[in-house]
Amino acid sequence: MQSKRYLPIITSVIVLIIGTIVISNIHINWKSQQPLINNPMVNKVTHDQASIDLKSIIHEAEKSVIQIEGQNEQSTFTGSGFLYNEKGDIITNAHVIKDSDTIFVRTANAQIYPAAVVGIGEEIDVAVIRVPQLASRTPLPISSENLAEIGDEVIALGSPHGFQNTVTLGIISGGDRNFTVDGYNYSNIYQISAQISQGNSGGPLIKRDTGEIIGINSVGTQDGTIGFSIPIVEVLDQITQWSNEAENDQLEFSSITDLISSSDSDQVLDGAVYLTEYFLENISIRDYVGAYTLLGSSLQTESTYQEFRNKYINTISLDFSEVESKIMENNRIKTVVDITMERNVPNKHKTKKETKSYEFIIGYENDQLKILSYGEPSQESS
């Protein structure tokens, strides 16, 4: 009789233990499973934060990278440089500008300005030029303390063969390299796996994990497999001295009008194509301020920045085809491009993706290339 009295208690304990085990297993399995999302407008965020950071680093760096064009009676020289301070000083290689009678720069937003030499090395391959029109811009941070180490990931930017803002990735593959090229002594130089070719010279070497400039891309092997970059800490004192001693009224600047009047048609077409691509890239990365500054005064009068931004704020992705261009009357250029844009549809739980052809009319305004109009081609222009 006594055993029957304890039977319900024993049974309850067994049921409780089994229930606890079952609930525990359900909880463990629930935590280990990915959530099932039925709403197509809701997606689990899984994008790689590192890739987003890299894209942002490159986009911000491109704003400080400058294409440098030197000219004399016989030749035109092309190289790269990067903004150094808020005086409008640009660091580059001495060999990029040493034979130039006149120097001009092209910025990332396709603006052209005359430059003057602030200082140039005779044995070290470093130079500083100044562009007063860039004095208000904020440069990228420069690492002024420690040398980079072998294995550090780096980003090299420049304008090889005239292709503005070209990016190559690599690592520091060697250090303490010493050699002489064309009379310049290179000491304690970085060896990098990122490709350095003609036109890259003078561009910045950026440390991947900090976004800081750590070197000046200078020379590369003929096969393009190895590049060399001057550590910025090795030459920063000389650069600072040149910059501090230079006064604008003592420098000789060329006339921007002379450059524009002497520009050949291919150069103008290339500038228009680049301006179109840069405008679309800014929208793609959601840099609406950068895109808006490329518009001519009439477009900015017709549309405020807020209205312009609202036009693209729902854009999810933007891709575009190769840009075609041709010169029109009055020295204007028409560029045509197919744009594929995916957008969120306001107030609806869906997206819309479509491809359309757009044309841009580009011309000089205050001696600078600007987008004067853009949109879908009219029947007359088709």
Secondary structure, 3 states (H helix, E strand, C coil): CHHHHHHHHHHHHHHHHHHHHHHHHHHHHHHHCCCCCCCCCCCCCCCCHHHHHHHHHHHHHHCCEEEEEEECCCCEEEEEEEECCCCCEEEECHHHHCCCCEEEEECCCCCEEEEEEEEECCCCCCEEEECHHHCCCCCCCECCCCCCCCCCEEEEEECHHHCCCEEEEEEEEEEEEEEEECCEEEEEEEEECCCCCCCCCCCEEEECCCCCEEEEEEEECCCCCCEEEEEHHHHHHHHHHHHHHCCHHHCCCCCHHHHHHHCCHHHHHHHHHHHHHHHHHHHHCCCHHHHHCCECHHHHHHCCHHHHHHHHCCEEEEEECCCEEEECHHHCEEEEEEEEEEEECCCCCCEEEEEEEEEEEEEEECCEEEEEEEECCCCCCC
